[in-house]
Amino acid sequence: MNDAVSLEKTPPAVADLPERVGVLLVNLGTPDTADAKGVRVYLKEFLSDARVIENQGLIWKLVLNGIILNTRPRKKAKDYQKIWNTEKNESPLKTITRAQSDKLSAALGSHTHLVVDWAMRYGNPSIRSRIKALTEQGCDRILVVPLYPQYSAATSATVCDEAFRVLSAMRAQPTLRVTPPYYDEPDYINALAVSIDKHLATLDFTPEMIVASFHGMPQKYIDKGDPYRAQCVATTEALRKRLGPNAPKLLLTFQSRFGFDEWLQPYTDKTIEQLAKDGVRRIAVVMPGFSADCLETLEEIAQENCEIFLHNGGEKFSAIPCLNDSEEGMDVIRQLVLRELQGWI
């Protein structure tokens, strides 16, 4: 009889915790500090991921540790300093992702057993630390939300890799779900269109065309079967249709090349340069593949590519903000999360 009773007892540490469901928003990552040391730590983690650089052989390790990590951090640190949130001493990506988490938590406040948190794939707060925090709050089910509209192995897949790597070391694992890419979801396409229209209404010029710039990747990754480019094309086509025939022409490009391999084309910087040389005087750039503004949007596009355009004869340039934690952007995330939580709440 005593044995039967003891078998029914739950350890107090577990019994005291209510059953909860966690929602973990995950974005790419950022250095902790805007100096060479902080950037070096971040780049080492990022470029040591075999999803990002697939050939992690001896030659790459020598290049990474002997050349890249000794030269690139100083340059990138200067770029981060141009856009750094000095008030909070953090990158805008961290500021915005936190705000997205806070607003999602408030929007889902009626579901009292939901816990919303956020993490970075590279840097801090880490996926490991936030999964641990969620489970310590009683979350036995966690919905992981990679904040990438378009899937790629170098973004969405590596979030899954890390999440399951964390679980592999846990005896009492939470049940995990992962949201799918939302590259052609009507809510997402509509949010992009609304954000574009709102931004254009604030300008003192009408762009002759809008460049839709997505983060690039090596062409060989696509050749091996990555669906990323096809999803970028689908997003652009859906957005073009939603904007309608009276909107400026929408042009698809890819930014942020790295190394010597051929990357997805057309390249954003080369396209913007050529547009200016061909007599286009007014453009706007939207970045539909980024859910939050970051170095690649605030510095690379809004500053570097703006300079390229103006230097080559362009007159008016505007970078359209990402969806960030705007009303439209938060509605996309909220609808996605609620759909994928069905059966759990």
Protein Blocks (a to p, Z undefined) as FASTA:
>chain_A
ZZmmmmmpccfklmmpccddddddddfbdcfbfcfklmmmmmmmmmmpmklmmblcfklm
mmmmmmmmmmmmmmmmmmmmmmocfknopafklmmmmmmmmmmmmmmmmmmmbccddddf
ehcddfklmmmmmmmnopabdcdddfbfbacfklmmmmmmmmmmmmmmpfbdcddddddd
fklgfklmmmmmmmmmmmmmmpcbdcfbdcdddddddfklmmnopaklmmmmmmmmmmmm
mnopmbccdddddehiehjbdcddddfklmmmmmmmnopabdcdddfkbcbdcfklmmmm
mmmmmmmmmmnopabdcddddfklafklmmmmmmmmmmmmgojZZ
